[in-house]
Amino acid sequence: MRLHLHLLSDSTGETLENIAKAALAQFDDVEVLRHFWPMVRSETHLERILGEIAQNPGLVIFTLVNPEIRRTLEARCRAIGLPAVAPLDPVNHALSSMLGQEMKARPGRQHTLDAAYFARVDAIQFTIAHDDGVNWENWEEADIVLAGVSRTSKTPTSIYLANRGYKVANIPIVPESPPPSTLFALRHPMVVGLTTSPERLIQVRRNRLLSLNQQDETSYVEHEAVQREVAYARRMFADNGWPVIDVTRRSIEETAAAIITICNERAAGSGTRAE
């Protein structure tokens, strides 16, 4: 089945795209043609979009706070028989009722350059500068340190967490080259071990070698060597009492969510709040 999906936002549209992505994941065999319309803040802009919608009818999903623009969009969609859905409305209405105040009709207010925004920028810069064991002397400044053998998604997970505001460092665990002693003496950061099944690890590594046009007959993908490597890392995690996450069947987002949960539990146990 083919579906035209029109996404209209008066801001960047990031929230709207995530909502649409989550909803579409529940349906199979759908060819989705996305029409993305960010920064819709004037009737003139909306008029141009409405012409495109009429030519490619489908589902309209929007996050628009300007009442006049909303009314125009909803009226025109009704006139041509198209559904127009505002997914944040139920949440906004519930919050308004619970808080006893009207919502502020300010487009893109969540993207205000506040302290939290600059903290995320700082976290991203820190994380990029502390990838793959680099600058280990500064690990005490991190919120999280990820440890794991090569190709256990340390870097992408670190970047994802940095976008959530966490300063993250990561280090590969290599039996022939033990990590610096600093790793075992950290007090502030939470060290998390990432592991995976040897079979899955070999598959990922072979694909990596193929993408680099390299021969794959090395200990990097030899089954017994990989088993020893994974076992060595697991023993290190256990000896130091670090929480361990198996990434074999987890996406980057799922791994990061599990790490954030552990962070929150740790913060609750110490009486502090995790950001």
C-alpha positions as CSV (number, residue, x, y, z in Angstrom):
1,M,0.0,0.0,0.0
2,R,1.2,3.5,-0.8
3,L,0.6,6.4,1.6
4,H,1.3,10.1,1.2
5,L,2.2,11.5,4.6
6,H,2.3,15.2,5.1
7,L,4.1,16.5,8.2
8,L,3.6,20.2,9.0
9,S,5.5,21.9,11.9
10,D,6.0,25.5,12.9
11,S,9.4,24.5,14.2
12,T,12.1,22.1,13.1
13,G,9.7,19.2,12.9
14,E,12.0,16.9,14.8
15,T,9.3,15.9,17.3
16,L,6.8,15.3,14.5
17,E,9.2,13.1,12.6
18,N,9.8,10.9,15.7
19,I,6.1,10.5,16.3
20,A,5.5,9.5,12.7
21,K,8.4,7.1,12.7
22,A,7.2,5.4,15.9
23,A,3.7,5.0,14.6
24,L,4.7,3.7,11.1
25,A,6.9,1.1,12.7
26,Q,3.7,-0.7,13.8
27,F,2.6,-1.3,10.2
28,D,4.0,-3.6,7.5
29,D,4.1,-3.4,3.7
30,V,3.5,0.3,3.5
31,E,5.3,2.5,1.0
32,V,5.4,5.9,2.7
33,L,6.0,9.0,0.6
34,R,6.9,11.7,3.2
35,H,6.2,15.4,2.5
36,F,8.0,17.3,5.2
37,W,7.0,20.9,5.8
38,P,9.0,22.6,8.7
39,M,8.8,26.2,9.9
40,V,5.2,26.8,8.8
41,R,4.5,30.1,10.4
42,S,2.4,32.1,7.9
43,E,-0.8,31.8,6.0
44,T,1.1,32.4,2.7
45,H,3.4,29.5,3.4
46,L,0.5,27.3,4.3
47,E,-1.3,28.1,1.1
48,R,1.6,26.8,-1.0
49,I,1.6,23.6,1.1
50,L,-2.1,23.1,0.8
51,G,-1.8,23.0,-3.0
52,E,0.7,20.2,-2.6
53,I,-1.5,18.3,-0.2
54,A,-4.4,18.6,-2.7
55,Q,-2.3,17.1,-5.4
56,N,-1.0,14.3,-3.2
57,P,-3.8,13.4,-0.8
58,G,-3.0,11.4,2.2
59,L,-2.6,11.7,6.0
60,V,-1.8,15.1,7.4
61,I,-0.1,15.3,10.8
62,F,0.8,18.6,12.3
63,T,2.2,20.5,15.3
64,L,1.1,24.1,14.8
65,V,0.4,26.4,17.7
66,N,-0.9,29.4,15.8
67,P,-4.7,29.2,16.0
68,E,-5.5,30.9,12.7
69,I,-3.1,28.7,10.7
70,R,-4.4,25.6,12.5
71,R,-8.0,26.5,11.7
72,T,-7.2,27.1,8.0
73,L,-5.4,23.8,7.7
74,E,-8.1,21.8,9.5
75,A,-10.9,23.5,7.4
76,R,-9.2,22.8,4.1
77,C,-8.4,19.2,5.0
78,R,-12.1,18.7,5.9
79,A,-13.1,20.2,2.6
80,I,-11.1,17.7,0.6
81,G,-11.9,14.8,2.9
82,L,-8.4,14.3,4.4
83,P,-7.7,13.4,8.0
84,A,-5.6,16.1,9.9
85,V,-4.1,14.9,13.2
86,A,-2.5,17.0,15.9
87,P,-0.7,14.3,18.0
88,L,0.4,16.6,20.8
89,D,-3.1,17.9,21.6
90,P,-4.1,15.3,24.1
91,V,-0.9,15.8,26.0
92,N,-1.2,19.5,26.0
93,H,-4.8,19.4,27.2
94,A,-3.9,17.0,30.0
95,L,-1.0,19.2,31.1
96,S,-3.2,22.3,31.0
97,S,-5.8,20.6,33.2
98,M,-3.3,19.2,35.7
99,L,-1.3,22.4,35.9
100,G,-4.3,24.7,35.9
101,Q,-2.8,27.0,33.3
102,E,-3.1,27.7,29.5
103,M,-0.3,26.5,27.3
104,K,2.0,29.1,25.7
105,A,1.5,29.3,22.0
106,R,5.2,29.7,21.1
107,P,6.5,27.8,18.1
108,G,9.8,25.9,18.8
109,R,9.9,26.8,22.5
110,Q,11.5,23.5,23.3
111,H,14.5,24.6,21.2
112,T,15.2,27.7,23.3
113,L,19.0,28.3,23.8
114,D,18.9,27.7,27.5
115,A,21.4,26.2,29.9
116,A,20.3,22.6,29.0
117,Y,21.0,23.3,25.3
118,F,24.6,24.5,26.0
119,A,25.1,21.5,28.3
120,R,24.2,19.2,25.4
121,V,26.7,21.0,23.1
122,D,29.4,20.7,25.8
123,A,28.6,17.0,26.2
124,I,28.9,16.3,22.5
125,Q,32.2,18.1,22.3
126,F,33.5,16.2,25.3
127,T,32.3,12.8,23.9
128,I,33.9,13.4,20.4
129,A,37.2,14.3,22.1
130,H,37.2,11.2,24.3
131,D,36.4,8.5,21.7
132,D,38.2,5.2,21.4
133,G,40.4,5.7,24.5
134,V,41.6,9.2,23.6
135,N,42.4,11.7,26.4
136,W,41.9,9.1,29.2
137,E,43.5,11.6,31.6
138,N,40.2,13.5,31.7
139,W,37.9,10.5,32.2
140,E,37.0,11.7,35.7
141,E,35.1,14.6,34.1
142,A,32.8,12.1,32.2
143,D,29.3,11.1,33.3
144,I,29.6,7.7,31.7
145,V,32.5,5.5,30.4
146,L,31.7,2.7,28.0
147,A,34.1,-0.2,27.7
148,G,33.9,-3.1,25.3
149,V,35.8,-5.0,22.6
150,S,35.9,-3.7,19.1
151,R,32.6,-3.3,17.2
152,T,30.3,-3.3,20.2
153,S,28.7,0.0,19.2
154,K,30.6,2.1,21.7
155,T,31.0,5.2,19.5
156,P,27.5,5.5,18.2
157,T,26.0,4.8,21.6
158,S,28.3,7.5,23.1
159,I,27.2,10.0,20.5
160,Y,23.5,9.2,21.1
161,L,24.0,9.6,24.9
162,A,25.9,12.9,24.3
163,N,22.8,14.2,22.5
164,R,20.9,13.5,25.6
165,G,23.3,15.6,27.6
166,Y,25.7,13.0,29.0
167,K,29.5,13.4,28.8
168,V,30.7,10.0,27.6
169,A,34.1,8.5,27.1
170,N,34.7,5.1,25.6
171,I,37.6,2.6,25.4
172,P,38.2,-0.6,23.5
173,I,39.1,-3.6,25.6
174,V,42.0,-5.4,23.9
175,P,43.7,-8.3,25.8
176,E,47.1,-7.5,24.3
177,S,46.8,-3.9,25.4
178,P,45.2,-3.5,28.8
179,P,43.5,-0.2,29.6
180,P,45.1,2.5,31.7
181,S,44.9,2.0,35.4
182,T,42.8,5.2,35.5
183,L,39.8,3.2,34.3
184,F,39.7,1.2,37.5
185,A,40.0,4.1,39.9
186,L,37.3,6.4,38.5
187,R,34.9,7.8,41.2
188,H,32.5,10.1,39.3
189,P,31.7,8.4,36.0
190,M,29.6,5.3,35.8
191,V,31.6,2.6,33.9
192,V,29.4,0.3,31.7
193,G,30.6,-2.8,29.9
194,L,29.1,-3.5,26.5
195,T,29.3,-7.1,25.3
196,T,27.8,-9.2,22.5
197,S,27.8,-12.8,21.3
198,P,31.0,-14.0,19.6
199,E,29.0,-15.1,16.6
200,R,27.3,-11.7,16.1
201,L,30.6,-10.0,16.7
202,I,32.4,-12.0,14.0
203,Q,29.6,-11.2,11.5
204,V,29.8,-7.4,12.3
205,R,33.6,-7.5,12.0
206,R,33.6,-9.4,8.7
207,N,31.2,-6.8,7.3
208,R,33.5,-4.1,8.5
209,L,36.5,-5.7,6.8
210,L,34.6,-6.2,3.6
211,S,33.6,-2.5,3.5
212,L,37.4,-1.7,3.8
213,N,38.3,-4.2,1.1
214,Q,40.5,-6.1,3.5
215,Q,41.2,-9.8,3.9
216,D,39.1,-11.3,6.7
217,E,41.4,-14.3,7.6
218,T,42.8,-12.8,10.8
219,S,42.4,-13.3,14.5
220,Y,40.1,-10.3,14.4
221,V,37.4,-12.6,13.1
222,E,38.8,-16.1,14.1
223,H,36.2,-17.8,16.3
224,E,38.4,-19.0,19.2
225,A,40.3,-15.7,19.3
226,V,37.0,-13.7,19.4
227,Q,35.6,-16.0,22.1
228,R,38.7,-15.4,24.3
229,E,38.5,-11.6,23.6
230,V,34.8,-11.5,24.7
231,A,35.6,-13.7,27.8
232,Y,38.5,-11.4,28.8
233,A,36.2,-8.3,28.7
234,R,33.5,-10.1,30.6
235,R,35.9,-11.1,33.4
236,M,37.1,-7.5,33.6
237,F,33.5,-6.2,33.9
238,A,32.7,-8.8,36.6
239,D,35.9,-8.2,38.6
240,N,35.2,-4.5,38.8
241,G,31.4,-4.8,39.5
242,W,30.5,-2.8,36.4
243,P,27.0,-3.1,35.0
244,V,27.0,-5.0,31.7
245,I,24.7,-4.6,28.7
246,D,24.5,-7.2,26.0
247,V,24.1,-5.4,22.7
248,T,23.6,-8.5,20.6
249,R,19.9,-7.8,19.8
250,R,19.7,-4.2,20.9
251,S,19.5,-1.1,18.7
252,I,21.7,1.9,19.6
253,E,18.6,3.6,21.1
254,E,17.7,0.6,23.2
255,T,21.3,0.3,24.5
256,A,21.3,4.0,25.4
257,A,17.9,3.7,27.1
258,A,19.2,0.9,29.2
259,I,22.3,2.9,30.2
260,I,20.1,5.9,31.1
261,T,18.0,3.7,33.3
262,I,21.1,2.5,35.2
263,C,22.2,6.1,35.5
264,N,18.9,7.1,37.0
265,E,18.9,4.1,39.4
266,R,22.4,5.0,40.5
267,A,21.4,8.7,41.0
268,A,18.4,7.7,43.0
269,G,20.5,5.5,45.2
270,S,22.9,8.3,45.9
271,G,20.2,10.9,46.5
272,T,21.1,12.9,43.4
273,R,19.2,13.5,40.2
274,A,20.3,12.4,36.8
275,E,19.8,15.0,34.1
